[in-house]
Amino acid sequence: MRRLTQYAALAVAAVALACSPAPEPFNGWTLPMLTATEGFSLRLEEGALKSGEESQNCYFLRVPDLNQGAPVWLTRVNIAVNPGSHHMNIFRVKTIIDLDPAKGEPIKLGEHDATLVRGYADFANNPCWHSANWADWPLIANSQNSEPDNPYTDWQLPENVGIKLEPGEMLMVQTHYVNLGAQLTPYGAHVGINLHQGAAPSMEMGSLFATQQSIRVCRSQGTAKFSGTCRFPRGQVTIAAANGHFHSRGRKFEVFSWDGQSAEQPAAPFYTSNNWDDPPMARGLDIKPPMGGGVWWNCSYQWIPPVADSCDEVNAKDPLKGNDCCYTFGGNVDVGEHCNLFLYYYPRVENTDVFCL
């Protein structure tokens, strides 16, 4: 967890008490525990965050053997998240660099054995904060919805499409909670995940993760816009779901179908989000980019002062050392920004997912 300096934390708390409205009523969420026939359930307890704290944790577990050695085909993913969540991602673990499951503390995720690598305040060295450590780990599912009146992301996959998991395969569940500035966690950090299995479908769901890391949102500039492009594997694919992700300077996230060649922005987005804290996940999409094409995405920003009303940490993080209070790429929300695209498509070709970093 991350702590502001003592004086900054006191200032943040004072401003929150003076200016912030009372949190919306929240009665908690409920998810049934799945039987082995239905799939498997995960329950993550992270506890309370103090004012001025930020937490990013990485949980590791192996896919249970539900079908006597046969694959587990997910046809529905149902996630419940307490208010204040910044994101919750589920990855397949591939190349292990510094984020090592074996170095985590033993815990239980519901009925399942797991290990936990906690994300502490040391952003420069803690492996749970470094995206390079999961650069080739495909997404399985994600949720950024944690509204008090609707904390659920219930994703029913298209007919005859599923997410294939092998028994014993290592997964990583990453949670990110924030309790400072414009994003608060008044009810504690708590996540539930139900992974429903069904009959083996005819097509496998694949994922695309794309990020524009050359972002700079500077005080002298005020507004900024950055774009990126990413191609799919060969053949015709169908985009089934998508959502964008940025931090509190983010104002608009757009995703377009792209022909794979044009340098001109496509005409009309199939996904638009104006919400940085609870960006919607578009489900039930039926977008077919041109053969050899992909997606184009935009992130638009408005500079705002840091939470602690000091640019020292922002300037220290800036690799160009421009001394212009420029927010640059980074997972910690008060001094860093993101321009990330989560997208799901089918069919998954030759066990290959897409990364554009």
C-alpha positions in Angstrom: 0.0 0.0 0.0 1.1 3.5 -0.7 1.2 6.3 1.9 1.4 10.0 1.2 3.7 12.1 3.4 2.2 12.8 6.8 1.3 16.4 6.0 0.0 15.6 2.6 -2.2 12.8 4.0 -3.6 15.2 6.6 -4.3 17.7 3.9 -6.1 15.2 1.8 -8.2 14.0 4.7 -9.1 17.6 5.6 -10.2 18.4 2.1 -12.2 15.2 1.8 -14.0 15.9 5.1 -14.7 19.5 4.0 -15.6 19.0 0.4 -16.5 15.4 -0.4 -20.1 14.3 -0.3 -21.1 11.4 1.9 -20.5 8.0 0.2 -23.4 6.5 -1.6 -25.2 3.7 0.4 -23.7 0.3 -0.3 -25.3 -2.9 0.9 -22.5 -5.2 -0.3 -22.7 -7.7 -3.1 -23.6 -11.4 -3.2 -22.4 -14.2 -5.5 -23.3 -17.8 -5.1 -20.5 -20.3 -4.6 -20.2 -22.5 -7.6 -20.1 -26.3 -7.5 -17.3 -28.1 -9.4 -19.9 -29.0 -12.0 -20.7 -25.3 -12.5 -17.2 -24.0 -12.4 -15.1 -22.4 -9.6 -15.4 -19.4 -7.3 -12.7 -17.0 -6.0 -13.1 -14.7 -3.1 -10.5 -12.0 -2.4 -10.4 -10.1 0.9 -8.0 -7.1 1.0 -9.4 -5.2 4.0 -9.6 -1.5 4.6 -7.5 1.3 3.1 -6.6 4.3 5.2 -7.0 7.8 3.7 -4.2 8.5 1.2 -3.5 4.8 0.5 -3.3 2.9 -2.7 -3.1 -0.9 -3.0 -2.2 -3.2 -6.0 -2.0 -6.9 -5.2 -1.2 -9.9 -7.3 -2.8 -13.3 -6.4 -1.7 -16.5 -8.0 -3.5 -19.8 -8.2 -3.7 -22.9 -10.5 -6.8 -23.8 -12.4 -8.6 -26.7 -10.5 -9.1 -30.0 -12.2 -12.8 -30.0 -12.6 -13.2 -32.5 -15.4 -10.7 -35.3 -14.8 -7.9 -33.8 -16.8 -10.0 -32.3 -19.5 -10.0 -28.5 -20.2 -12.3 -26.1 -18.3 -14.3 -24.0 -20.9 -15.6 -20.8 -19.4 -18.8 -19.5 -21.0 -19.7 -16.9 -18.4 -17.6 -14.6 -16.1 -19.4 -12.9 -13.2 -17.4 -10.5 -11.1 -18.4 -8.4 -8.0 -16.2 -5.5 -6.8 -16.5 -3.1 -3.8 -16.6 0.6 -4.6 -13.2 2.2 -5.0 -11.7 -0.4 -7.3 -9.5 1.0 -10.0 -9.2 -2.3 -11.9 -9.4 -6.1 -11.5 -7.6 -8.2 -14.1 -7.3 -11.9 -14.6 -4.2 -13.1 -16.5 -2.7 -16.4 -17.7 0.9 -16.6 -16.3 3.5 -17.0 -19.0 7.1 -15.8 -18.7 8.1 -15.2 -15.1 10.6 -12.3 -14.7 10.5 -10.6 -11.2 6.8 -11.2 -10.4 7.2 -14.8 -9.1 4.3 -16.8 -7.6 6.7 -18.9 -5.6 7.8 -15.7 -3.7 4.2 -14.8 -2.5 2.7 -15.5 0.9 0.4 -18.5 1.0 -3.3 -17.6 1.2 -6.7 -19.0 0.3 -9.0 -17.5 -2.4 -12.2 -19.0 -1.2 -11.6 -22.8 -1.3 -8.5 -22.5 -3.5 -4.8 -22.5 -2.4 -3.0 -19.4 -3.7 0.0 -17.1 -3.1 -0.1 -13.3 -2.8 2.5 -10.7 -3.8 1.4 -7.5 -2.2 1.9 -4.1 -3.9 3.5 -1.9 -1.3 4.5 1.8 -1.5 7.7 1.2 -3.3 6.5 1.7 -6.9 10.1 1.7 -8.2 10.9 -1.8 -7.0 7.7 -3.7 -6.1 7.1 -6.3 -8.9 3.3 -6.1 -8.7 3.5 -2.5 -10.1 5.7 -3.2 -13.1 3.8 -4.0 -16.2 6.9 -5.5 -17.9 6.5 -8.4 -15.5 3.3 -9.5 -17.2 4.0 -8.2 -20.7 3.2 -11.6 -22.3 0.5 -12.7 -19.9 -2.8 -12.9 -21.9 -6.0 -11.4 -20.3 -8.8 -13.8 -19.5 -11.2 -11.2 -18.1 -11.3 -7.8 -16.4 -13.7 -5.5 -14.5 -13.6 -1.8 -13.8 -17.1 -1.5 -12.6 -17.6 -0.9 -8.9 -20.6 1.4 -8.6 -22.4 1.2 -5.2 -25.8 0.5 -6.9 -24.3 -2.0 -9.4 -20.9 -3.6 -8.4 -21.2 -6.5 -10.9 -19.7 -7.3 -14.3 -21.7 -10.3 -15.6 -20.2 -11.3 -19.0 -22.0 -14.0 -20.9 -19.8 -15.0 -23.8 -21.3 -15.4 -27.3 -22.9 -18.6 -28.3 -20.4 -21.3 -29.3 -17.4 -19.3 -27.9 -15.5 -20.0 -24.7 -12.3 -19.3 -22.8 -10.2 -22.4 -22.6 -8.3 -23.1 -19.3 -6.1 -26.1 -18.7 -6.2 -27.8 -15.3 -3.1 -26.8 -13.4 -2.5 -23.7 -15.5 -1.3 -20.7 -13.4 -3.5 -17.6 -13.2 -2.9 -14.2 -11.8 -5.6 -12.0 -10.4 -4.6 -8.4 -10.0 -6.6 -5.9 -7.9 -6.0 -2.2 -7.6 -7.8 -0.1 -5.0 -7.4 3.6 -4.4 -8.5 5.7 -1.4 -7.2 9.2 -2.2 -8.3 12.2 -4.3 -11.3 11.6 -6.5 -11.4 7.8 -6.0 -12.3 6.5 -2.6 -12.7 3.1 -1.0 -15.2 3.8 1.9 -16.3 0.2 2.3 -13.1 -1.8 2.2 -11.6 -3.8 -0.6 -13.4 -7.0 -1.5 -13.7 -8.9 -4.8 -15.6 -12.0 -5.8 -15.2 -13.9 -9.0 -17.4 -16.7 -10.4 -16.0 -18.6 -13.5 -18.8 -20.6 -15.0 -18.0 -23.6 -17.2 -20.0 -25.0 -20.0 -19.8 -27.5 -22.8 -16.8 -27.3 -25.2 -17.7 -24.6 -27.8 -16.6 -24.5 -31.4 -14.5 -21.3 -31.0 -12.0 -20.0 -28.4 -12.1 -16.4 -27.1 -8.8 -14.5 -27.5 -7.8 -11.2 -25.9 -6.0 -8.0 -27.0 -4.2 -5.8 -24.6 -2.8 -2.5 -26.0 -1.2 0.4 -24.3 0.1 3.8 -25.4 3.1 4.4 -23.1 4.4 7.6 -24.7 1.9 9.8 -22.9 2.6 13.2 -21.4 -0.1 15.3 -19.8 1.6 18.6 -18.9 0.7 21.7 -16.9 1.7 24.1 -19.6 -0.2 22.2 -22.3 -3.5 21.8 -20.5 -5.1 19.3 -22.8 -3.5 16.3 -24.7 -4.6 13.5 -27.0 -2.7 10.3 -27.8 -3.5 7.5 -30.2 -2.4 3.9 -30.9 -3.1 1.1 -33.4 -2.9 -2.6 -33.1 -3.5 -5.4 -35.6 -5.1 -8.8 -35.2 -3.6 -12.1 -36.2 -4.3 -13.3 -39.8 -7.8 -14.2 -40.8 -11.2 -12.7 -40.0 -12.0 -12.0 -36.3 -15.0 -10.7 -34.4 -14.7 -8.2 -31.6 -17.0 -9.3 -28.8 -16.2 -7.0 -25.9 -14.0 -4.0 -25.1 -13.2 -1.3 -22.5 -10.7 1.5 -22.0 -8.7 2.5 -19.0 -7.0 5.7 -17.9 -6.7 7.7 -14.7 -8.3 10.9 -13.4 -6.9 13.2 -16.1 -8.7 11.1 -18.7 -11.7 12.7 -20.4 -12.5 10.5 -23.4 -11.5 7.0 -24.5 -12.5 5.9 -28.1 -11.9 2.7 -30.0 -12.4 2.3 -33.8 -12.3 -0.5 -36.3 -9.1 0.1 -38.4 -8.1 -1.3 -41.8 -4.5 -1.9 -40.7 -2.9 0.6 -43.1 -4.5 4.0 -43.0 -2.8 6.9 -41.1 -6.1 8.7 -40.9 -8.4 8.2 -37.9 -11.4 6.0 -38.8 -14.8 7.7 -39.0 -16.9 6.4 -36.1 -15.9 4.7 -32.8 -17.6 1.5 -31.7 -16.6 2.2 -28.1 -16.6 5.6 -26.2 -16.1 6.2 -22.5 -16.1 9.5 -20.7 -15.7 7.9 -17.3 -12.2 7.3 -15.9 -13.3 5.8 -12.5 -16.0 3.3 -13.7 -15.4 3.0 -17.5 -18.1 0.8 -19.1 -17.4 -2.6 -20.6 -19.1 -3.0 -23.9 -20.4 -6.5 -24.3 -22.4 -8.2 -27.0 -20.4 -6.5 -29.7 -20.3 -7.9 -33.3 -17.5 -5.8 -34.8 -15.6 -7.4 -37.7 -12.5 -5.3 -38.7 -11.3 -5.7 -42.3 -9.0 -8.7 -43.1 -5.5 -7.8 -42.0 -6.9 -4.9 -39.9 -7.2 -4.2 -36.2 -8.2 -1.3 -33.9 -7.3 2.4 -33.5 -7.8 4.0 -30.1 -7.6 7.5 -28.7 -7.1 8.8 -25.1 -7.9 12.5 -24.4 -6.8 14.2 -21.2 -7.2 17.4 -19.2 -4.3 18.3 -16.8 -5.3 18.7 -13.2 -3.2 19.4 -10.1 -1.8 16.5 -8.1 -3.8 15.3 -5.1 -1.2 16.6 -2.6 -1.1 19.9 -4.5 2.6 19.5 -5.1 4.3 18.5 -8.4 7.5 17.2 -6.8 6.6 13.5 -7.1 5.2 14.0 -10.6 8.3 15.8 -11.8 10.6 13.1 -10.2 8.8 10.4 -12.1 9.0 12.2 -15.5 11.8 10.4 -17.5 12.4 13.6 -19.5 12.8 15.7 -16.3 10.8 18.6 -17.9 9.8 20.2 -14.6 6.4 20.9 -16.1 4.3 18.6 -13.8 3.9 16.1 -16.7 1.9 13.0 -15.9 3.6 10.1 -17.7 3.0 6.3 -18.0 2.6 4.6 -14.7 0.2 2.5 -12.6 0.1 4.7 -9.5 -2.9 6.9 -10.0 -1.8 10.1 -8.2 1.4 10.7 -10.2 1.0 8.4 -13.3 -1.4 8.0 -16.2 -2.5 5.2 -18.5 -3.9 4.7 -22.0 -4.8 1.0 -22.0 -7.2 -1.0 -24.1 -8.8 -4.3 -23.0 -10.5 -6.1 -25.8 -11.8 -9.7 -26.5 -12.2 -11.3 -29.9 -12.8 -14.7 -31.5 -11.6 -17.0 -32.9 -8.3 -17.1 -31.0 -5.8 -18.2 -33.6 -3.1 -20.8 -32.9 -3.2 -20.2 -29.1 -2.1 -16.6 -29.8 -3.3 -13.5 -28.0 -2.4 -9.9 -29.1 -0.1 -7.5 -27.3 0.6 -4.0 -28.5 2.9 -2.3 -26.0 
